[in-house]
Amino acid sequence: MVIAAIRDDSEATRADSKKSALEADLVVDYLRENGMRVIDLSSKNLIEGRQRSKPVPEAVRQRIQGPVKFIELPGLPNRMAWQVGSELWINVCHPAMGLLYSRLREPVFVDNRENLLIVEELIHLLTCRFDRALEIGIGRLGLTSGTL
């Protein structure tokens, strides 16, 4: 069984605040009390580095940089991507991400510099690096900070 519970320890561990119960702690305690084994994936990463990426052309790999993996998880077709530790996993079972992966394997698509810029921008959005994604978008529009 997998359960997602939001963890915001910042408030509960501040020195000037009263100790408060976290939803995750309540769920973990309840499950353990009822004999269920619990692994907290926010503190222990069991899967990072174990999933191999589907192949992409070297030009794409150089452009996107960083630990980005194109993986196939048919059990999660509605998830586009998520962070697993320091890695970004892009699920090619999601229709849009599957189409993106297919296009990334086409030499004509990859040879177009503009396409690679758009892919880089998408990767930055998926990893929540919004500043870099905005820089790329502004640059593609021919705008600079001096013209804004």
Contact map, one row per residue, 1 for C-alpha under 8 A:
1110000000000000000000000000000000000000000000000000000000000000000000000000000000000000000000000000000000000000000000000000000000000000000000000000
1111000000000000000000000000000000000000000000000000000000000000000000000000000000000000000000000000000000000000000000000000000000000000000000000000
1111100000000000000000000000000000000000000000000000000000000000000000000000000000000000000000000000000000000000000000000000000000000000000000000000
0111110000000000000000000000000000000000000000000000000000000000000000000000000000000000000000000000000000000000000000000000000000000000000000000000
0011111000000000000000110000000000000000000000000000000000000000000000000000000000000000000000000000000000000000000000000000000000000000000000000000
0001111100000000000000110000000000000000000000000000000000000000000000000000000000000000000000000000000000000000000000000000000000000000000000000000
0000111110000000000001110000000000000000000000000000000000000000000000000000000000000000000000000000000000000000000000000000000000000000000000000000
0000011111110000000001000000000000000000000000000000000000000000000000000000000000000000000000000000000000000000000000000000000000000000000000000000
0000001111111000000001000000000000000000000000000000000000000000000000000000000000000000000000000000000000000000000000000000000000000000000000000000
0000000111111100000000000000000000000000000000000000000000000000000000000000000000000000000000000000000000000000000000000000000000000000000000000000
0000000111111100100000000000000000000000000000000000000000000000000000000000000000000000000000000000000000000000000000000000000000000000000000000000
0000000111111100111111000000000000000000000000000000000000000000000000000000000000000000000000000000000000000000000000000000000000000000000000000000
0000000011111110101000000000000000000000000000000000000000000000000000000000000000000000000000000000000000000000000000000000000000000000000000000000
0000000001111111100000000000000000000000000000000000000000000000000000000000000000000000000000000000000000000000000000000000000000000000000000000000
0000000000001111100000000000000000000000000000000000000000000000000000000000000000000000000000000000000000000000000000000000000000000000000000000000
0000000000000111110000000000000000000000000000000000000000000000000000000000000000000000000000000000000000000000000000000000000000000000000000000000
0000000000111111111000000000000000000000000000000000000000000000000000000000000000000000000000000000000000000000000000000000000000000000000000000000
0000000000010001111100000000000000000000000000000000000000000000000000000000000000000000000000000000000000000000000000000000000000000000000000000000
0000000000011000111110000000000000000000000000000000000000000000000000000000000000000000000000000000000000000000000000000000000000000000000000000000
0000000000010000011111000000000000000000000000000000000000000000000000000000000000000000000000000000000000000000000000000000000000000000000000000000
0000000000010000001111101100000000000000000000000000000000000000000000000000000000000000000000000000000000000000000000000000000000000000000000000000
0000001110010000000111111100000000000000000000000000000000000000000000000000000000000000000000000000000000000000000000000000000000000000000000000000
0000111000000000000011111110000000000000000000000000000000000000000000000000000000000000000000000000000000000000000000000000000000000000000000000000
0000111000000000000001111111000000000000000000000000000000000000000000000000000000000000000000000000000000000000000000000000000000000000000000000000
0000000000000000000011111111100000000000000000000000000000000000000000000000000000000000000000000000000000000000000000000000000000000000000000000000
0000000000000000000011111111110000000000000000000000000000000000000000000000000000000000000000000000000000000000000000000000000000000000000000000000
0000000000000000000000111111111000000000000000000000000000000000000000000000000000000000000000000000000000000000000000000000000000000000000000000000
0000000000000000000000011111111100000100000000000000000000000000000000000000000000000000000000000000000000000000000000000000000000000000000000000000
0000000000000000000000001111111110000000000000000000000000000000000000000000000000000000000000000000000000000000000000000000000000000000000000000000
0000000000000000000000000111111111000000000000000000000000000000000000000000000000000000000000000000000000000000000000000000000000000000000000000000
0000000000000000000000000011111111111100000000000000000000000000000000000000000000000000000000000000000000000000000000000000000000000000000000000000
0000000000000000000000000001111111111100000000000000000000000000000000000000000000000000000000000000000000000000000000000000000000000000000000000000
0000000000000000000000000000111111110000000000000000000000000000000000000000000000000000000000000000000000000000000000000000000000000000000000000000
0000000000000000000000000000011111110000000000000000000000000000000000000000000000000000000000000000000000000000000000000000000000000000000000000000
0000000000000000000000000000001111111000000000000000000000000000000000000000000000000000000000000000000000000000000000000000000000000000000000000000
0000000000000000000000000000001111111100000000000000000000000000000000000000000000000000000000000000000000000000000000000000000000000000000000000000
0000000000000000000000000000001100111110000000000000000000000000000000000000000000000000000000000000000000000000000000000000000000000000000000000000
0000000000000000000000000001001100011111000000000000000000000000000000000000000000000000000000000000000000000000000000000000000000000000000000000000
0000000000000000000000000000000000001111100100000000000000000000000000000000000000000000000000000000000000000000000000000000000000000000000000000000
0000000000000000000000000000000000000111111100000000000000000000000000000000000000000000000000000000000000000000000000000000000000000000000000000000
0000000000000000000000000000000000000011111111000000000000000000000000000000000000000000000000000000000000000000000000000000000000000000000000000000
0000000000000000000000000000000000000001111110000000000000000000000000000000000000000000000000000000000000000000000000000000000000000000000000000000
0000000000000000000000000000000000000001111110000000000000000000000000000000000000000000000000000000000000000000000000000000000000000000000000000000
0000000000000000000000000000000000000011111111000000000000000000000000000000000000000000000000000000000000000000000000000000000000000000000000000000
0000000000000000000000000000000000000000111111110000000000000000000000000000000000011000000000000000000000000000000000000000000000000000000000000000
0000000000000000000000000000000000000000100111110000000000000000000000000000000000000000000000000000000000000000000000000000000000000000000000000000
0000000000000000000000000000000000000000000011111110000000000000000000000000000000010000000000000000000000000000000000000000000000000000000000000000
0000000000000000000000000000000000000000000011111110000000000000000000000000000000011110000000000000000000000000000000000000000000000000000000000000
0000000000000000000000000000000000000000000000111111000000000000000000000000000000000010000000000000000000000000000000000000000000000000000000000000
0000000000000000000000000000000000000000000000111111000000000000000000000000000000000000000000000000000000000000000000000000000000000000000000000000
0000000000000000000000000000000000000000000000111111100000000000000000100000000000000000000000000000000000000000000000000000000000000000000000000000
0000000000000000000000000000000000000000000000001111110000000000000010100000000000000000000000000000000000000000000000000000000000000000000000000000
0000000000000000000000000000000000000000000000000011111000000000000111100000000000000000000000000000000000000000000000000000000000000000000000000000
0000000000000000000000000000000000000000000000000001111100000000000011100000000000000000000000000000000000000000000000000000000000000000000000000000
0000000000000000000000000000000000000000000000000000111110000000000001000000000000000000000000000000000000000000000000000000000000000000000000000000
0000000000000000000000000000000000000000000000000000011111011000000000000000000000000000000000000000000110000000000000000000000000000000000000000000
0000000000000000000000000000000000000000000000000000001111111000000000000000000000000000000000000000000110000000000000000000000000000000000000000000
0000000000000000000000000000000000000000000000000000000111111100000000000000000000000000000000000000000000000000000000000000000000000000000000000000
0000000000000000000000000000000000000000000000000000000011111110000000000000000000000000000000000000000000000100000000000000000000000000000000000000
0000000000000000000000000000000000000000000000000000000111111111000000000000000000000000000000000000000100000100000100000000000000000000000000000000
0000000000000000000000000000000000000000000000000000000111111111100000000000000000000000000000000000000000000000000000000000000000000000000000000000
0000000000000000000000000000000000000000000000000000000001111111100000000000000000000000000000000000000000000000000000000000000000000000000000000000
0000000000000000000000000000000000000000000000000000000000111111100000000000000000000000000000000000000000000000000110010000000000000000000000000000
0000000000000000000000000000000000000000000000000000000000011111110100000000000000000000000000000000000000000000000000110010000000000000000000000000
0000000000000000000000000000000000000000000000000000000000001111111100000000000000000000000000000000000000000000000000000000000000000000000000000000
0000000000000000000000000000000000000000000000000000000000000001111100000000000000000010000000000000000000000000000000000000000000000000000000000000
0000000000000000000000000000000000000000000000000000000000000000111110000000000000000111000000000000000000000000000000000000000000000000000000000000
0000000000000000000000000000000000000000000000000000100000000001111111000000000000000011110000000000000000000000000000000000000000000000000000000000
0000000000000000000000000000000000000000000000000001110000000000001111100000000000000011110000000000000000000000000000000000000000000000000000000000
0000000000000000000000000000000000000000000000000000111000000000000111110000000000000000111100000000100000000000000000000000000000000000000000000000
0000000000000000000000000000000000000000000000000011110000000000000011111000000000000000111100000000000000000000000000000000000000000000000000000000
0000000000000000000000000000000000000000000000000000000000000000000001111100000000000000001110000000000000000000000000000000000000000000000000000000
0000000000000000000000000000000000000000000000000000000000000000000000111111100000000000001110000000000000000000000000000000000000000000000000000000
0000000000000000000000000000000000000000000000000000000000000000000000011111100000000000000010000000000000000000000000000000000000000000000000000000
0000000000000000000000000000000000000000000000000000000000000000000000001111100000000000000000000000000000000000000000000000000000000000000000000000
0000000000000000000000000000000000000000000000000000000000000000000000001111111000000000001011000000000000000000000000000000000000000000000000000000
0000000000000000000000000000000000000000000000000000000000000000000000001111111100000000001011100000000000000000000000000000000000000000000000000000
0000000000000000000000000000000000000000000000000000000000000000000000000001111100000000000001000000000000000000000000000000000000000000000000000000
0000000000000000000000000000000000000000000000000000000000000000000000000001111111000000001001000000000000000000000000000000000000000000000000000000
0000000000000000000000000000000000000000000000000000000000000000000000000000111111000000011101011000000000000000000000000000000000000000000000000000
0000000000000000000000000000000000000000000000000000000000000000000000000000001111100001111000000000000000000000000000000000010000000000000000000000
0000000000000000000000000000000000000000000000000000000000000000000000000000001111110001110000000000000000000000000000000000011000000000000000000000
0000000000000000000000000000000000000000000000000000000000000000000000000000000011111111100000000000000000000000000000000000001000000000000000000000
0000000000000000000000000000000000000000000010110000000000000000000000000000000001111111100000000000000000000000000000000000000000000000000000000000
0000000000000000000000000000000000000000000010010000000000000000000000000000000000111110000000000000000000000000000000000000000000000000000000000000
0000000000000000000000000000000000000000000000010000000000000000001000000000000000111111000000000000000000000000000000000000000000000000000000000000
0000000000000000000000000000000000000000000000011000000000000000011110000000000000111111100000000000000000000000000000000000000000000000000000000000
0000000000000000000000000000000000000000000000000000000000000000001110000000000011110111110000000000000000000000000000000000011000000000000000000000
0000000000000000000000000000000000000000000000000000000000000000000111100000000011110011111000000000000000000000000000000000000000000000000000000000
0000000000000000000000000000000000000000000000000000000000000000000111100000000111000001111100001000000000000000000000000000000000000000000000000000
0000000000000000000000000000000000000000000000000000000000000000000001111001101110000000111111001100000000000000000000000000000000000000000000000000
0000000000000000000000000000000000000000000000000000000000000000000001111000000100000000011111111110100000000000000000000000000000000000000000000000
0000000000000000000000000000000000000000000000000000000000000000000000011101100000000000001111101100000000000000000000000000000000000000000000000000
0000000000000000000000000000000000000000000000000000000000000000000000000001111100000000001111111100000000000000000000000000000000000000000000000000
0000000000000000000000000000000000000000000000000000000000000000000000000000100000000000000111111110000000000000000000000000000000000000000000000000
0000000000000000000000000000000000000000000000000000000000000000000000000000000100000000000101111111000000000000000000000000000000000000000000000000
0000000000000000000000000000000000000000000000000000000000000000000000000000000100000000011111111111100000000000000000000000000000000000000000000000
0000000000000000000000000000000000000000000000000000000000000000000000000000000000000000001111111111110000000000000000000000000000000000000000000000
0000000000000000000000000000000000000000000000000000000000000000000000000000000000000000000100111111111000000000000000000000000000000000000000000000
0000000000000000000000000000000000000000000000000000000000000000000000000000000000000000000000011111111100000000000000000000000000000000000000000000
0000000000000000000000000000000000000000000000000000000000000000000001000000000000000000000100001111111110000000000000000000000000000000000000000000
0000000000000000000000000000000000000000000000000000000000000000000000000000000000000000000000000111111111000000000000000000000000000000000000000000
0000000000000000000000000000000000000000000000000000000000000000000000000000000000000000000000000011111111001100000000000000000000000000000000000000
0000000000000000000000000000000000000000000000000000000110010000000000000000000000000000000000000001111111101100000000000000000000000000000000000000
0000000000000000000000000000000000000000000000000000000110000000000000000000000000000000000000000000111111101100000000000000000000000000000000000000
0000000000000000000000000000000000000000000000000000000000000000000000000000000000000000000000000000011111111100000000000000000000000000000000000000
0000000000000000000000000000000000000000000000000000000000000000000000000000000000000000000000000000000111111110000000000000000000000000000000000000
0000000000000000000000000000000000000000000000000000000000000000000000000000000000000000000000000000000001111111000000000000000000000000000000000000
0000000000000000000000000000000000000000000000000000000000000000000000000000000000000000000000000000001111111111001000000000000000000000000000000000
0000000000000000000000000000000000000000000000000000000000110000000000000000000000000000000000000000001111111111101100000000000000000000000000000000
0000000000000000000000000000000000000000000000000000000000000000000000000000000000000000000000000000000000111111100000000000000000000000000000000000
0000000000000000000000000000000000000000000000000000000000000000000000000000000000000000000000000000000000011111111100000000000000000000000000000000
0000000000000000000000000000000000000000000000000000000000000000000000000000000000000000000000000000000000000111111110000000000000000000000000000000
0000000000000000000000000000000000000000000000000000000000000000000000000000000000000000000000000000000000000001111111000000000000000000000000000000
0000000000000000000000000000000000000000000000000000000000000000000000000000000000000000000000000000000000001101111111100000000000000000000000000000
0000000000000000000000000000000000000000000000000000000000010010000000000000000000000000000000000000000000000101111111110000000000000000000000000000
0000000000000000000000000000000000000000000000000000000000000010000000000000000000000000000000000000000000000000111111111000000000000001000000000000
0000000000000000000000000000000000000000000000000000000000000000000000000000000000000000000000000000000000000000011111111100000000000000000000000000
0000000000000000000000000000000000000000000000000000000000000001000000000000000000000000000000000000000000000000001111111110000000000000000000000000
0000000000000000000000000000000000000000000000000000000000000011000000000000000000000000000000000000000000000000000111111111000000001000000000000000
0000000000000000000000000000000000000000000000000000000000000000000000000000000000000000000000000000000000000000000011111111100000011001100000000000
0000000000000000000000000000000000000000000000000000000000000000000000000000000000000000000000000000000000000000000001111111110000001000000000000000
0000000000000000000000000000000000000000000000000000000000000001000000000000000000000000000000000000000000000000000000111111111000000000000000000000
0000000000000000000000000000000000000000000000000000000000000000000000000000000000000000000000000000000000000000000000011111111111011000000000000000
0000000000000000000000000000000000000000000000000000000000000000000000000000000000000000000000000000000000000000000000001111111111001000000000000000
0000000000000000000000000000000000000000000000000000000000000000000000000000000011000001000000000000000000000000000000000111111110000000000000000000
0000000000000000000000000000000000000000000000000000000000000000000000000000000001100001000000000000000000000000000000000011111110000000000000000000
0000000000000000000000000000000000000000000000000000000000000000000000000000000000000000000000000000000000000000000000000001111111000000000000000000
0000000000000000000000000000000000000000000000000000000000000000000000000000000000000000000000000000000000000000000000000001111111111000000000000000
0000000000000000000000000000000000000000000000000000000000000000000000000000000000000000000000000000000000000000000000000001100111111100000000000000
0000000000000000000000000000000000000000000000000000000000000000000000000000000000000000000000000000000000000000000000000000000011111110000000000000
0000000000000000000000000000000000000000000000000000000000000000000000000000000000000000000000000000000000000000000000001001000011111111000000000000
0000000000000000000000000000000000000000000000000000000000000000000000000000000000000000000000000000000000000000000000011101100011111111100000000000
0000000000000000000000000000000000000000000000000000000000000000000000000000000000000000000000000000000000000000000000000000000001111111110000000000
0000000000000000000000000000000000000000000000000000000000000000000000000000000000000000000000000000000000000000000000000000000000111111111000000000
0000000000000000000000000000000000000000000000000000000000000000000000000000000000000000000000000000000000000000000010001000000000011111111100000000
0000000000000000000000000000000000000000000000000000000000000000000000000000000000000000000000000000000000000000000000001000000000001111111110000000
0000000000000000000000000000000000000000000000000000000000000000000000000000000000000000000000000000000000000000000000000000000000000111111111110000
0000000000000000000000000000000000000000000000000000000000000000000000000000000000000000000000000000000000000000000000000000000000000011111111110000
0000000000000000000000000000000000000000000000000000000000000000000000000000000000000000000000000000000000000000000000000000000000000001111111100000
0000000000000000000000000000000000000000000000000000000000000000000000000000000000000000000000000000000000000000000000000000000000000000111111100000
0000000000000000000000000000000000000000000000000000000000000000000000000000000000000000000000000000000000000000000000000000000000000000011111110000
0000000000000000000000000000000000000000000000000000000000000000000000000000000000000000000000000000000000000000000000000000000000000000011111111111
0000000000000000000000000000000000000000000000000000000000000000000000000000000000000000000000000000000000000000000000000000000000000000011001111111
0000000000000000000000000000000000000000000000000000000000000000000000000000000000000000000000000000000000000000000000000000000000000000000000111111
0000000000000000000000000000000000000000000000000000000000000000000000000000000000000000000000000000000000000000000000000000000000000000000000111111
0000000000000000000000000000000000000000000000000000000000000000000000000000000000000000000000000000000000000000000000000000000000000000000000111111
0000000000000000000000000000000000000000000000000000000000000000000000000000000000000000000000000000000000000000000000000000000000000000000000111111
